Amino acid sequence: MKTKTLFILFLLSIQQIFAQQIVGSWKGNLDIEENKLPVIIHIEKDKNSYKALLDSPAQGVEGIPADKTSFINNELILEIANANASYKGKLENNTISGDFIQNGKPFPLVLKPYDKKDDKDDKDDVHLEVLKLSDNLSQSLKKIDDFISYLEKNNAEAGEISIFKGGKEVYKRNFGETGLSQKDKVTFQIGSITKSMTAMMLFKLIEKKQLDLNDKLSKFYPTIPNAEKITISQLLHHSSGLGDYVVGKNTMKWLTEKVSEEQIMNHIIEQGSLFEPGTKVQYSNSGYYLLTKILEKISKKSYADNLKETFVQPLQLKNFYTVSQKPTNVFSSYSYANAWEPVKDFDFNNVVGVGDIATTPTNLNIILNSLFAGKIVSKESLSEMMPKVDRFGMGLALVPFYSKMFVGHSGGTYGTNSLMIYNGEDDISISYSLNADRIGANNFTIDILSILYNKEFSLPNFSTTKISETELKKYIGDYSCKDIPLGLKVFVKNGGLFGQGTGQPEFPLEHIEKDQFKFDNAGLKMTFFPEKEEMQLEQGGGKFLFNKKK
């Protein structure tokens, strides 16, 4: 299952710096969506090399060790495997200027010498404010209701949201579904949030001494690459080095039709090992596919029966299904390009335990609150599950919002995006599913949290202009860019404009203004220049010029 995006920035862990003039502490601010996230890097001499530690004061994080550091010809290079990030900067006049890149998105980062005792006198230093939940929660919930009404009025979103405070539901709303003519539907596909349930059930086995975090994969599946080195812990933590079986060999969307277990296992073996187990962290659907099979092997029960025993019965959940139960009350997914169009989603038989559960946001909040109340796994197991240095824990992930740290998981299918997150300091949890989304799930989350924590935000704008298919045809064609080894096809489908990268799924393009279109779920904007047969693509702070092929 695909996982999406961060809010401000997933927890950092920085690596690499060398040379005599580099010893000491350096401080800079990451500029992220018009906010500043302070970063401090401490560098020491270590024999013939150097070592570095990272502090992120606004996130309450100190002393994250750098894995590697290099400094050659006044060029500082940092590689941050656990955060899928890197930094490259040039040292000139006691200032290091460069870009911090995470998940392909560049953020400018200028580092200057730092002395803690002088920090209070640094007028240029901007800290993230410490956020507090509104004293008048009912007023905030009314603002959230007004915000969702605005989205619904503009035909922008469809889905459901649930908010718990103190373990009880204080807000719930289903929205936008009437316009999609979805009757008698109750549940949503929650995608990779399923992995959290799988992890909790595995920890139940660990508590019963039926499984150990140090058990090797070879004990269960010896033919998997590096099986003799990969541990259960590494599978749970996405550090096994295995690939992503959800991505096909010749096409990304190969699981929209049912395939056999043998085909999936062969594909996992064929993808091989991307890195040595335990040396990096990279999200792996393959790992959780194998973990689900291990769960069923040890328990001698189906995934559905394991869910029933761990969640459905003890928590008295209704409308909580795995694919084998063939639920008929699931909201269908839609994408927008001039109008809502149905999305062909996974055959969820292919992603059991990885991303197949269908349920409600209320149930997600019940599970999350029960987890942190010690009603599902032990305190020791929860501690193991929690993220430590990097973003991912074992079935849980960090979700920062300015100075607030949430823990939970996101989930994305080909058409529905979901999230469940919990903040223990404020004892609040938010869960939602969006099965029709024009503003992007990340933006939806930021806006909801901004209302709860009294942060300013702007209402999204929506174009009311309808563009005819005849007008859209001037944009169609095959585009290429000398800076990106990826072809991009633009075409018209069902009266709307779509884009598709080579070997990637198609995506709808929504009209913004003259010759401009966007795809918010990927933070992407395209500006066309029909007379020049050119197109500029903007994403993650980068701008790339594409030329239409003759």
RADAWO-V537279 format. One record per pair of residues at least 12 apart in sequence whose ideal C-beta (glycine too) atoms are under 8 Angstrom apart, sorted by the first residue. I is the first residue (numbers start at 1). J is the second residue. D is the distance in Angstrom with one decimal. If there is no record, write none. Layout:
BEGIN
i/j/d
I/J/D
I/J/D
END
This chain:
BEGIN
i/j/d
1/191/4.5
1/192/4.0
1/194/7.5
1/195/7.9
1/246/6.4
1/285/6.1
1/346/7.9
1/351/6.2
1/354/5.9
1/355/3.3
1/411/6.2
1/412/6.2
1/413/6.6
2/191/7.4
2/192/7.5
2/246/7.5
2/412/4.4
2/413/7.8
3/191/8.0
3/192/5.4
3/283/6.0
3/410/5.5
3/411/7.3
3/412/6.2
4/410/5.7
4/412/5.3
4/417/6.5
4/441/6.2
4/442/6.5
4/521/7.5
5/103/7.8
5/410/7.9
5/441/7.7
5/442/4.6
5/523/7.8
6/102/7.9
6/103/7.3
6/399/7.7
6/400/7.6
6/442/7.5
7/399/6.3
7/400/6.2
7/401/5.1
7/442/6.7
7/445/6.2
7/446/5.8
7/449/7.4
8/32/5.5
8/33/7.0
8/35/6.6
8/37/6.5
8/400/5.3
8/401/6.3
8/402/5.9
9/30/6.6
9/32/5.6
9/37/6.0
9/102/6.7
9/107/7.8
9/400/6.5
10/83/6.5
10/102/7.3
10/391/4.1
10/397/7.8
10/398/6.2
10/399/7.8
10/400/6.8
11/56/7.4
11/59/6.6
11/61/6.6
11/83/6.9
11/387/7.0
11/389/7.4
11/390/6.3
11/391/5.2
11/398/5.0
11/400/6.7
12/39/6.8
12/54/6.2
12/56/5.5
12/59/7.9
12/61/7.5
12/64/7.0
12/80/7.0
12/83/5.7
12/85/7.1
12/102/8.0
13/54/6.4
13/64/4.7
13/65/7.9
13/66/7.6
13/67/7.9
13/80/5.4
13/82/4.7
13/83/5.1
13/389/5.4
13/390/5.6
14/39/7.5
14/41/6.1
14/52/6.7
14/54/4.3
14/64/6.9
14/66/5.3
14/78/5.3
14/80/5.4
14/83/8.0
14/85/7.7
14/87/6.8
15/52/7.2
15/66/4.1
15/67/4.4
15/68/4.5
15/69/6.1
15/78/5.0
15/79/5.0
15/80/5.2
15/81/7.3
16/52/7.1
16/66/6.1
16/67/7.8
16/68/4.8
16/69/3.5
16/70/5.0
16/71/7.8
16/76/7.2
16/77/5.4
16/78/4.1
16/79/5.8
16/87/7.6
17/41/6.9
17/43/5.0
17/50/5.9
17/52/5.3
17/66/7.5
17/69/4.2
17/70/7.3
17/71/5.4
17/76/5.3
17/78/6.7
18/49/6.5
18/50/4.7
18/69/5.6
18/70/5.3
18/71/3.5
18/72/7.3
18/76/8.0
19/50/7.8
19/71/4.2
19/74/7.7
19/91/7.8
21/91/7.1
22/43/5.4
22/50/6.7
22/71/5.3
22/76/7.0
22/91/7.2
23/43/5.5
23/44/6.6
23/45/5.7
23/50/7.2
24/42/7.7
24/43/6.3
24/113/6.1
24/114/7.8
25/40/6.1
25/41/7.0
25/42/4.9
25/43/7.4
25/113/7.1
25/114/4.3
25/115/7.2
25/116/7.5
26/40/7.2
26/41/4.8
26/43/7.1
26/96/6.6
26/111/4.0
26/112/6.6
26/113/6.4
26/114/5.8
27/39/7.0
27/40/4.8
27/41/7.7
27/111/6.6
27/112/6.2
27/113/7.9
27/114/3.6
27/125/7.5
28/96/7.8
28/109/5.0
28/110/5.1
28/111/4.2
28/112/6.7
29/109/7.6
29/110/7.9
29/125/7.6
29/126/6.3
30/100/6.0
30/107/5.0
30/108/7.9
30/109/5.6
31/107/6.2
31/108/5.8
32/107/6.0
33/446/8.0
35/128/6.6
35/402/6.9
36/126/4.5
36/127/7.6
36/128/6.9
37/56/6.9
37/58/5.8
37/59/7.7
37/128/6.4
38/56/7.2
38/57/5.2
38/58/5.8
38/125/7.0
38/126/7.8
38/127/6.0
38/128/7.4
39/54/6.8
39/55/7.4
39/56/6.0
39/100/8.0
39/109/6.9
39/111/7.9
40/54/7.1
40/55/4.1
40/56/7.8
40/57/7.0
40/114/6.0
41/53/7.4
41/54/5.7
41/55/7.9
41/66/7.8
41/111/6.7
42/54/7.8
42/55/7.3
43/69/7.2
49/69/7.4
50/69/5.1
50/71/7.4
51/65/7.2
51/66/6.5
51/69/6.7
52/65/7.6
52/66/3.8
52/69/5.1
52/78/8.0
53/65/5.8
53/66/6.9
54/66/6.6
57/127/6.9
58/127/6.3
58/128/3.8
58/402/7.1
58/403/5.3
59/400/5.9
59/403/7.2
59/405/6.5
60/403/7.8
60/405/7.2
64/389/5.6
66/78/7.0
66/80/8.0
67/79/7.3
67/80/7.6
67/81/6.1
67/82/7.6
71/91/7.5
74/90/6.1
74/91/4.6
74/92/7.0
75/88/6.9
75/89/7.4
75/90/5.7
75/91/7.5
76/88/7.1
76/89/4.8
76/90/7.5
76/91/6.1
76/96/5.5
76/98/7.0
78/100/8.0
80/102/7.7
81/279/7.1
81/280/4.1
81/281/6.7
82/280/7.0
82/281/4.7
82/389/6.4
82/390/3.6
82/391/7.7
83/102/6.1
83/281/8.0
83/390/5.9
83/391/6.5
84/102/6.4
84/103/5.5
84/281/7.6
84/282/7.0
85/100/6.6
85/101/6.2
85/102/3.9
85/103/7.4
86/100/7.6
86/101/5.2
87/99/7.1
87/100/4.7
87/101/7.2
87/109/6.5
89/109/7.0
89/110/7.9
89/111/6.8
94/112/7.2
94/113/6.1
95/110/6.4
95/111/7.2
95/112/5.5
96/110/7.0
96/111/4.1
96/112/7.8
97/110/5.0
97/111/8.0
98/110/7.8
104/540/5.8
105/540/3.5
105/541/6.2
106/540/6.4
106/541/5.0
106/542/6.4
107/541/7.1
128/402/5.1
128/403/5.2
129/402/7.2
129/403/6.8
130/403/4.9
131/401/7.5
131/402/5.5
131/403/5.3
131/404/5.3
131/453/4.3
131/454/7.6
131/455/7.1
132/453/7.0
132/454/7.6
133/426/4.7
133/428/6.7
133/452/6.3
133/453/6.3
134/452/6.5
134/453/7.2
134/454/5.6
137/165/6.5
137/170/6.8
140/451/5.6
140/452/5.3
140/454/7.8
141/163/7.1
141/170/6.5
141/171/4.7
143/451/4.9
144/161/7.9
144/163/7.7
144/171/6.6
144/448/6.1
144/451/5.2
144/452/7.5
145/171/7.6
145/173/6.7
147/447/6.4
147/448/7.6
147/451/6.4
147/459/7.4
148/161/7.3
148/173/5.9
148/175/5.2
149/175/7.9
150/459/6.1
151/175/7.1
151/176/7.3
151/439/7.2
151/460/7.8
152/175/4.9
152/176/5.2
154/462/4.6
155/176/7.5
155/179/6.2
155/340/7.9
155/438/7.8
155/462/7.9
156/176/7.7
156/438/4.4
156/439/5.8
156/460/6.9
156/462/6.0
157/175/6.6
157/176/5.3
157/434/6.0
157/436/6.5
157/437/5.9
157/438/6.5
157/439/6.7
157/444/6.9
158/175/6.5
158/176/3.0
158/177/5.2
158/179/7.3
158/180/5.7
158/331/7.7
158/334/7.1
158/434/7.0
158/435/5.7
158/436/3.7
158/437/7.8
159/174/7.6
159/175/6.5
159/176/6.6
159/177/7.9
159/188/7.1
159/331/7.9
159/416/8.0
159/432/6.0
159/433/5.1
159/434/3.8
159/435/5.6
159/436/7.1
159/437/7.4
160/172/7.4
160/173/6.8
160/174/4.4
160/175/7.1
160/188/6.8
160/360/6.7
160/361/5.2
160/432/6.5
160/433/5.8
161/173/5.7
161/175/7.9
161/361/5.9
161/430/7.2
161/431/7.3
161/432/4.1
161/448/7.3
162/360/7.4
162/361/3.9
162/362/4.5
162/364/7.3
162/365/5.1
162/430/7.6
162/431/5.1
162/432/7.2
163/365/7.6
163/428/7.1
163/429/7.2
163/430/5.3
164/365/4.4
164/368/8.0
164/369/5.8
164/428/6.8
164/429/4.6
164/430/8.0
165/426/7.9
165/427/6.6
165/428/5.2
166/427/5.4
167/369/5.0
167/373/7.0
167/427/7.2
169/362/6.2
169/365/6.7
172/361/7.5
172/362/6.2
176/436/6.1
177/331/6.6
177/435/8.0
179/340/7.7
180/332/7.5
180/334/6.2
180/340/6.2
180/436/6.2
182/331/5.5
182/332/6.4
184/329/6.3
185/329/5.4
185/330/6.5
185/331/4.6
185/332/7.7
186/319/5.2
186/329/4.5
186/331/8.0
186/360/6.6
187/319/5.1
187/320/8.0
187/321/6.7
187/327/6.1
187/329/5.6
187/330/5.1
187/331/7.1
187/358/4.4
187/359/5.4
187/360/5.8
188/330/6.8
188/331/5.4
188/358/6.5
188/359/7.2
188/360/7.0
188/361/7.6
188/416/5.7
188/418/6.4
188/433/3.5
188/435/5.9
189/330/6.2
189/333/7.5
189/345/6.8
189/346/7.9
189/348/7.0
189/355/7.7
189/356/7.8
189/357/7.7
189/358/5.3
189/411/8.0
189/413/4.9
189/416/4.9
189/418/7.7
189/433/7.7
189/435/7.9
190/355/7.7
190/357/5.4
190/358/7.0
190/359/6.1
190/364/6.9
190/411/4.8
190/416/7.8
190/418/4.5
190/420/8.0
190/433/6.4
191/355/4.6
191/410/7.7
191/411/2.9
191/412/4.8
191/413/4.8
191/416/6.8
191/417/7.4
191/418/5.8
192/285/7.8
192/354/7.2
192/355/5.1
192/409/6.4
192/410/6.7
192/411/4.1
192/412/6.8
193/357/7.1
193/364/6.6
193/408/8.0
193/409/4.8
193/410/7.1
193/411/3.9
193/418/5.7
193/419/7.7
193/420/5.7
194/351/7.7
194/353/6.4
194/354/6.3
194/355/5.0
194/356/5.9
194/357/4.4
194/411/6.9
195/288/5.0
195/353/7.7
195/354/6.6
195/355/7.4
195/395/5.8
195/409/6.5
196/367/7.8
196/395/4.7
196/396/6.4
196/408/7.5
196/409/4.7
196/420/7.6
197/307/6.6
197/310/7.6
197/311/6.6
197/357/6.4
197/367/7.3
198/288/5.9
198/291/5.9
198/292/5.7
198/295/6.6
198/353/4.7
198/354/7.6
198/395/6.9
199/236/5.7
199/291/7.8
199/385/6.2
199/394/5.5
199/395/2.4
199/396/7.5
200/310/6.6
200/371/6.8
200/376/5.4
200/377/5.6
200/385/7.6
200/395/6.5
201/295/5.7
201/299/8.0
201/306/5.1
201/307/7.5
201/310/5.2
202/232/7.4
202/236/7.0
202/291/6.2
202/294/7.6
202/295/5.8
203/377/4.7
203/378/7.9
203/381/4.1
203/384/7.0
203/385/6.7
203/394/7.8
203/395/8.0
204/310/6.2
204/376/7.9
204/377/6.4
204/381/8.0
205/295/7.0
205/298/5.6
205/299/6.8
206/381/6.7
207/377/6.9
207/378/5.8
207/381/6.1
210/298/5.3
210/299/7.8
211/232/6.4
211/294/7.5
211/298/5.9
212/232/6.9
213/231/6.5
213/232/5.3
213/233/4.1
213/236/7.7
213/384/7.2
214/231/5.5
214/232/7.2
214/233/6.7
215/231/6.6
215/232/4.9
216/228/6.0
216/229/7.3
216/230/6.7
216/231/6.1
217/230/4.2
217/231/7.3
217/232/7.5
217/235/6.8
217/240/7.5
217/290/6.8
218/230/7.9
220/290/7.5
220/293/7.4
220/294/5.1
220/297/6.4
221/265/7.9
221/290/6.1
221/293/7.5
223/269/6.3
224/242/7.3
224/268/6.5
224/269/6.3
224/290/6.9
225/242/7.3
225/269/6.5
225/272/4.9
225/273/4.3
226/240/7.6
226/241/6.1
226/242/7.9
226/273/4.7
226/276/7.5
226/277/5.8
229/276/7.4
229/277/4.8
230/242/7.3
230/277/4.7
231/277/7.2
231/278/7.9
232/291/7.5
232/294/7.5
233/394/7.1
234/277/5.1
234/278/5.7
234/287/7.8
235/284/7.8
235/287/4.2
235/288/7.4
235/290/6.4
235/291/5.3
236/287/7.5
236/291/6.8
236/394/3.7
236/395/6.3
237/281/6.8
237/392/6.0
237/393/7.0
237/394/5.4
238/281/5.3
238/282/6.2
238/283/5.2
238/284/5.2
238/287/6.4
238/392/5.2
239/277/6.6
239/278/5.4
239/279/7.6
239/280/6.5
239/281/5.0
239/282/7.8
240/277/5.4
240/284/6.1
240/286/8.0
240/287/5.0
241/273/4.5
241/274/5.2
241/275/4.5
241/276/6.1
241/277/5.0
241/279/7.5
241/280/7.3
241/282/7.7
242/268/6.7
242/271/7.2
242/273/6.6
242/274/7.2
242/284/4.9
242/286/4.3
242/287/5.4
242/290/7.8
243/268/7.1
243/271/3.4
243/272/6.9
243/273/8.0
243/274/5.8
243/284/6.8
243/286/5.7
244/271/7.4
244/283/7.2
244/284/6.0
244/285/5.0
244/286/6.1
245/264/5.7
245/267/5.0
245/268/5.0
245/271/6.8
245/285/5.9
245/286/4.6
245/289/6.2
246/285/4.6
246/351/7.1
246/354/7.6
248/267/7.7
249/267/7.1
249/270/7.3
250/503/7.3
251/503/6.5
252/503/6.6
252/504/5.5
252/505/5.4
253/414/6.9
253/505/5.2
255/346/5.4
255/347/6.3
255/350/4.2
255/351/6.9
256/344/5.4
256/345/7.1
256/346/6.3
256/347/6.1
256/414/7.5
257/347/5.6
258/347/4.5
258/349/5.1
258/350/6.4
259/347/7.9
259/350/5.8
264/289/6.6
264/350/6.9
268/286/4.8
268/289/7.1
268/290/7.5
271/286/7.1
281/390/5.3
281/391/7.7
281/392/5.8
283/392/7.5
285/351/7.5
285/354/5.3
285/355/7.6
288/353/6.2
288/354/4.8
289/351/7.6
289/353/6.9
289/354/5.3
291/353/6.9
292/352/5.9
292/353/2.7
292/354/6.6
293/353/8.0
295/353/6.9
302/324/6.7
303/322/5.5
303/324/7.2
303/352/5.3
303/353/5.4
304/322/4.6
304/324/5.0
304/325/5.9
307/320/7.1
307/322/5.8
307/357/7.6
310/376/6.9
311/367/6.3
311/376/7.7
314/375/7.4
315/366/5.7
315/367/6.8
315/370/5.9
315/375/7.6
317/359/7.5
317/363/5.3
317/366/6.7
317/367/7.9
318/363/7.9
319/359/6.1
319/360/5.5
319/363/6.8
320/357/7.3
320/358/8.0
320/359/4.6
320/363/5.5
321/357/6.9
321/358/4.8
321/359/6.9
322/352/6.6
322/356/5.7
322/357/5.9
323/348/4.0
323/349/5.4
323/352/6.2
323/356/4.3
323/358/7.8
324/349/7.8
324/352/7.4
327/358/5.0
330/358/4.8
331/416/7.4
331/433/7.7
331/435/4.6
332/415/7.8
332/435/6.7
333/345/5.4
333/413/6.6
333/414/6.8
333/415/2.4
333/416/4.8
333/435/4.9
333/436/7.2
334/415/6.5
334/435/6.6
334/436/4.1
335/415/6.4
335/436/7.8
335/507/7.5
335/508/4.6
336/436/7.1
336/437/7.9
336/438/5.0
336/496/7.7
336/508/5.6
336/510/5.9
337/493/7.3
337/494/7.2
337/495/7.8
337/496/2.7
337/497/5.9
337/498/6.0
337/508/3.4
337/509/6.1
337/510/6.5
338/466/6.6
338/467/6.8
338/494/7.9
338/495/5.1
338/496/3.8
338/497/7.6
338/511/7.4
339/494/7.3
339/495/6.5
339/496/6.6
340/436/5.9
341/493/8.0
341/494/5.3
341/496/7.1
341/508/7.4
343/414/5.6
343/415/3.3
344/414/7.0
345/413/5.2
345/414/4.8
345/415/5.3
345/416/7.4
346/413/5.8
346/414/6.4
355/411/6.4
355/413/6.7
360/433/7.9
361/418/7.7
361/420/7.6
361/431/4.0
361/432/5.3
361/433/5.8
362/431/7.5
364/418/7.6
364/420/4.1
364/431/3.9
365/420/6.8
365/429/4.9
365/430/7.8
365/431/4.8
367/420/7.7
368/408/6.3
368/420/5.3
368/421/7.8
368/422/4.9
368/429/5.1
368/431/7.1
369/422/7.1
369/429/5.9
372/422/6.0
372/424/6.4
386/407/6.7
387/407/6.9
393/407/7.7
395/409/7.2
396/408/6.6
396/409/6.3
397/409/5.7
397/410/7.4
399/419/7.8
399/421/5.0
401/446/7.4
401/449/4.8
401/453/7.3
402/453/7.5
402/455/7.3
404/423/5.9
404/425/7.5
404/426/7.8
404/449/7.6
404/453/6.8
405/423/6.9
406/421/3.9
406/422/6.3
406/423/4.9
407/421/6.8
407/422/5.7
407/423/7.7
407/424/7.8
408/420/4.6
408/421/3.7
408/422/5.7
408/429/7.7
410/441/7.8
412/441/7.6
414/505/7.0
415/435/6.5
416/433/5.9
416/434/6.7
416/435/4.4
417/433/7.3
417/434/5.0
417/437/6.1
417/441/3.8
417/521/7.4
418/431/7.5
418/432/6.6
418/433/4.3
418/434/7.4
419/431/6.6
419/432/5.8
419/441/6.9
419/445/6.1
428/452/7.4
430/445/7.9
430/448/6.5
430/449/7.5
430/452/7.9
432/444/7.3
432/445/7.9
432/448/7.8
437/520/7.7
437/521/6.6
438/462/7.3
438/510/6.4
438/520/6.6
439/460/4.8
439/520/5.4
440/520/3.4
440/521/5.0
440/523/7.0
441/521/6.8
442/523/7.7
443/460/7.0
443/520/6.3
463/510/7.3
463/511/5.0
463/512/5.9
463/513/6.8
465/511/6.2
467/497/7.8
467/511/5.5
469/492/5.7
469/495/5.4
472/492/5.0
472/496/7.6
472/497/5.1
473/492/6.2
474/528/7.8
474/530/4.7
475/490/5.5
475/497/6.2
475/515/8.0
475/517/8.0
475/528/5.0
475/530/6.8
475/535/7.7
476/490/5.4
476/491/5.2
476/492/6.0
477/489/7.8
477/490/6.0
477/533/7.6
477/548/4.4
477/549/6.6
478/490/7.9
478/548/7.1
478/549/4.6
479/535/5.5
479/546/3.9
479/547/6.6
479/548/5.5
479/549/7.0
480/546/6.3
480/547/6.2
480/549/6.3
481/537/7.5
481/544/5.1
481/545/6.4
481/546/4.6
481/547/7.5
483/544/5.6
483/545/7.9
484/544/5.7
486/501/5.2
486/502/5.6
487/501/7.0
487/502/4.3
488/500/7.2
488/501/5.6
488/502/7.6
488/535/7.9
488/537/7.5
488/546/6.1
489/501/7.9
489/502/7.9
490/509/7.7
490/526/8.0
490/535/7.5
493/506/7.6
496/508/5.9
496/509/7.4
497/509/4.3
497/511/7.5
497/517/6.0
499/519/7.2
499/526/7.1
507/519/5.1
507/521/7.5
507/522/6.9
507/524/8.0
509/526/6.5
512/525/7.3
515/527/6.0
515/528/4.6
515/529/7.1
515/530/7.1
516/528/7.6
522/539/6.8
523/539/5.8
523/540/6.5
524/537/6.8
524/538/7.2
524/539/4.7
525/537/7.5
525/538/4.5
525/539/7.4
526/538/7.7
533/547/6.6
533/548/4.1
534/546/6.7
534/547/5.7
534/548/7.0
535/548/7.1
END
